[in-house]
């Protein structure tokens, strides 16, 4: 067993533990991106997101019915959407699916994106079993979109080609 943020004891296999554990894994991956050759233009946003991910974990570890606790709020989701718009605006339109890669920063952000999607799914499972703030899943959904955009932006800022999927190319 382990304790939630309100002191209640739950099995370590509780869905909330999985959700905030994966959120912590995501945060660690963003730390790796920031510790390496992350473009300066992305650093401030990623550092803020790292802090917000601790807020997400704090929200997940306390039942939603418990008042006066740190919670994900709509303003956090709105900020992510504004960042999506700002970073996506200068990028070329997509003509194919993007393969993870290009620069190390882009590849790292793609890994973070996939872990973010898993955190979102685990949060939805936790929400089906327990009292969970529904905005946590919304936040993670928007964050995964932003991480995809930031991965593309990392390649663009480094003037690196974006690896594109070529359907069936492996069979040639």
C-alpha positions as CSV (number, residue, x, y, z in Angstrom):
1,X,0.0,0.0,0.0
2,X,0.9,3.7,-0.3
3,X,-0.7,6.9,0.9
4,X,-2.6,9.4,-1.2
5,X,-2.2,13.2,-0.5
6,X,-5.0,13.2,2.0
7,X,-3.4,10.4,4.1
8,X,-5.7,7.6,2.9
9,X,-4.1,4.3,2.1
10,X,-4.6,2.6,-1.2
11,X,-3.0,-0.4,-3.0
12,X,0.1,0.5,-5.1
13,X,-1.8,-0.8,-8.1
14,X,-4.5,1.9,-7.7
15,X,-5.3,3.7,-11.0
16,X,-4.5,7.1,-9.4
17,X,-1.0,5.9,-8.5
18,X,-0.4,4.8,-12.1
19,X,-1.7,8.1,-13.4
20,X,0.5,10.3,-11.3
21,X,3.4,8.0,-11.6
22,X,3.2,8.3,-15.4
23,X,2.9,12.1,-15.0
24,X,6.1,12.0,-13.0
25,X,7.8,9.9,-15.7
26,X,6.6,12.5,-18.3
27,X,8.1,15.3,-16.1
28,X,11.4,13.4,-16.0
29,X,11.5,13.1,-19.7
30,X,11.0,16.9,-20.1
31,X,13.9,17.3,-17.7
32,X,16.1,15.2,-20.0
33,X,15.0,17.4,-23.0
34,X,15.9,20.5,-21.0
35,X,19.2,19.1,-19.9
36,X,20.3,18.5,-23.5
37,X,20.3,20.7,-26.6
38,X,16.8,22.1,-26.2
39,X,16.3,25.2,-28.3
40,X,16.2,28.3,-26.1
41,X,12.9,29.4,-27.5
42,X,11.3,26.3,-25.9
43,X,12.9,26.4,-22.5
44,X,10.7,28.8,-20.6
45,X,7.5,27.0,-21.7
46,X,8.9,23.5,-20.9
47,X,10.1,24.7,-17.5
48,X,6.7,26.1,-16.6
49,X,5.1,22.8,-17.8
50,X,7.4,20.8,-15.6
51,X,6.2,22.8,-12.6
52,X,2.6,22.4,-13.7
53,X,3.0,18.6,-14.0
54,X,3.8,18.6,-10.3
55,X,0.5,20.4,-9.8
56,X,-1.2,17.7,-11.9
57,X,0.4,15.0,-9.7
58,X,-0.8,16.9,-6.6
59,X,-4.3,17.0,-8.0
60,X,-4.3,13.3,-8.8
61,X,-3.1,12.2,-5.4
62,X,-5.9,13.9,-3.5
63,X,-9.5,12.8,-4.0
64,X,-11.4,15.5,-5.9
65,X,-14.0,15.8,-3.2
66,X,-11.4,17.1,-0.8
67,X,-11.5,20.9,-0.9
68,X,-8.8,23.5,-0.5
69,X,-6.3,21.6,-2.5
70,X,-4.1,22.4,-5.5
71,X,-6.2,21.6,-8.6
72,X,-5.8,21.8,-12.4
73,X,-7.8,24.8,-13.6
74,X,-9.2,25.9,-16.9
75,X,-6.6,28.7,-17.1
76,X,-3.8,26.1,-17.3
77,X,-5.6,24.4,-20.2
78,X,-6.1,27.8,-21.9
79,X,-2.4,28.6,-21.6
80,X,-1.5,25.3,-23.3
81,X,-3.9,26.1,-26.1
82,X,-2.3,29.5,-26.6
83,X,1.1,28.0,-26.7
84,X,-0.1,25.5,-29.3
85,X,-1.3,28.4,-31.5
86,X,1.9,30.4,-31.0
87,X,4.3,27.6,-31.7
88,X,2.3,26.1,-34.6
89,X,1.7,29.3,-36.5
90,X,5.2,29.5,-38.1
91,X,5.4,25.8,-38.9
92,X,4.7,24.5,-42.4
93,X,1.4,22.6,-43.0
94,X,1.8,18.9,-42.6
95,X,1.6,16.9,-45.8
96,X,2.3,13.5,-44.2
97,X,2.5,11.9,-40.7
98,X,5.7,12.9,-38.9
99,X,8.1,10.3,-37.7
100,X,9.7,10.9,-34.3
101,X,13.2,12.2,-34.8
102,X,15.2,14.9,-36.5
103,X,17.1,16.6,-33.6
104,X,17.6,15.0,-30.2
105,X,15.3,17.6,-28.7
106,X,12.6,16.7,-31.2
107,X,13.0,13.0,-30.6
108,X,12.9,13.5,-26.8
109,X,9.7,15.6,-27.1
110,X,8.1,12.9,-29.2
111,X,8.9,10.4,-26.4
112,X,7.4,12.8,-23.9
113,X,4.3,13.1,-26.1
114,X,3.7,9.4,-26.1
115,X,4.2,9.2,-22.3
116,X,1.8,12.1,-22.0
117,X,-0.8,10.2,-24.0
118,X,-0.4,7.2,-21.6
119,X,-0.8,9.5,-18.6
120,X,-4.0,10.8,-20.1
121,X,-5.3,7.2,-20.6
122,X,-4.4,6.3,-17.1
123,X,-6.1,9.4,-15.8
124,X,-9.2,8.4,-17.6
125,X,-9.1,5.0,-16.1
126,X,-8.6,6.5,-12.6
127,X,-11.5,8.9,-13.3
128,X,-13.7,5.9,-14.1
129,X,-12.9,4.3,-10.8
130,X,-12.4,7.2,-8.4
131,X,-13.2,10.9,-7.8
132,X,-10.7,12.6,-10.1
133,X,-10.7,16.2,-11.4
134,X,-11.9,15.9,-15.0
135,X,-9.7,18.8,-16.1
136,X,-6.6,16.7,-15.4
137,X,-7.3,14.6,-18.5
138,X,-8.1,17.7,-20.5
139,X,-4.8,19.3,-19.5
140,X,-2.9,16.1,-20.5
141,X,-4.7,15.9,-23.8
142,X,-3.8,19.5,-24.7
143,X,-0.2,19.0,-23.4
144,X,0.3,16.0,-25.7
145,X,-0.8,18.2,-28.7
146,X,1.6,20.9,-27.5
147,X,4.5,18.4,-27.2
148,X,3.9,17.3,-30.8
149,X,4.0,20.9,-31.9
150,X,7.1,21.6,-29.9
151,X,8.8,18.6,-31.4
152,X,8.2,20.0,-34.8
153,X,9.3,23.5,-33.6
154,X,12.6,22.0,-32.3
155,X,13.4,20.7,-35.7
156,X,12.4,23.9,-37.4
157,X,14.4,26.0,-35.0
158,X,17.5,23.8,-35.7
159,X,16.7,24.0,-39.5
160,X,16.6,20.2,-39.4
161,X,14.5,18.2,-41.9
162,X,11.4,16.8,-40.4
163,X,11.3,13.0,-40.9
164,X,8.1,12.2,-42.7
165,X,6.3,8.8,-43.0
166,X,6.5,7.3,-46.5
167,X,3.8,4.6,-46.6
168,X,5.1,1.3,-47.7
169,X,8.7,2.6,-48.0
170,X,10.1,-0.3,-45.9
171,X,8.8,-2.8,-48.4
172,X,10.8,-1.4,-51.4
